[in-house]
Amino acid sequence: MTKKQLRSLTVSLIVLICSLLIGYILLALVYEGSLLVMGLVGLLVVSISAALVFYAVKLVRFFQKETKDGQK
């Protein structure tokens, strides 16, 4: 994976996380149902976002390790 591909993937993950959070905020503004349902949806959005952040950090660390090993 090249540096350009990694940067592109990271930006894509950031955009995905932001769109998830913005979508949830907009849903919370117009939804008039149970607070339990909104809490569960919020928990789902937060868990997906956390998993994506974890994946992105792990990928960046792996890429840095690979480039460091390649420079030796």
C-alpha positions in Angstrom: 0.0 0.0 0.0 1.4 3.3 -1.0 1.4 6.5 1.1 -1.1 8.0 -1.3 -3.5 5.1 -1.0 -3.2 5.1 2.8 -4.0 8.8 2.9 -7.0 8.3 0.7 -8.3 5.5 2.8 -7.8 7.5 6.0 -9.7 10.5 4.6 -12.5 8.1 3.4 -12.8 6.7 6.9 -12.9 10.2 8.5 -15.6 11.2 6.0 -17.6 8.1 6.8 -17.4 8.7 10.6 -18.4 12.3 10.2 -21.4 11.3 8.0 -22.5 8.7 10.6 -22.4 11.3 13.4 -24.1 14.0 11.4 -26.8 11.6 10.2 -27.4 10.6 13.8 -27.7 14.2 14.9 -30.1 15.0 12.2 -32.2 11.9 13.1 -32.2 12.9 16.7 -33.6 16.3 15.7 -36.6 14.9 13.8 -37.3 11.6 15.6 -40.2 11.8 18.1 -40.2 8.2 19.3 -38.8 6.4 22.2 -35.7 7.6 23.9 -34.5 4.0 24.3 -34.5 3.5 20.5 -32.5 6.7 20.0 -30.1 5.6 22.7 -29.6 2.2 21.0 -29.1 3.9 17.6 -26.6 6.3 19.2 -24.8 3.4 20.8 -24.6 1.6 17.4 -23.3 4.7 15.7 -20.6 5.3 18.4 -19.5 1.6 18.3 -19.2 1.7 14.5 -17.3 4.9 14.7 -14.9 3.5 17.3 -14.3 0.4 15.3 -13.4 2.5 12.3 -11.1 4.7 14.3 -9.4 1.6 15.7 -9.0 0.1 12.2 -7.6 3.4 10.9 -5.0 3.7 13.7 -4.0 0.0 13.4 -3.6 0.4 9.6 -1.4 3.5 10.0 0.8 1.8 12.6 1.1 -1.2 10.3 2.0 1.0 7.4 4.6 2.9 9.4 6.1 -0.4 10.6 6.4 -1.7 7.0 8.0 1.5 5.8 10.4 1.5 8.7 11.4 -2.1 8.0 11.8 -1.3 4.3 14.2 1.6 5.1 16.6 -0.7 7.1 
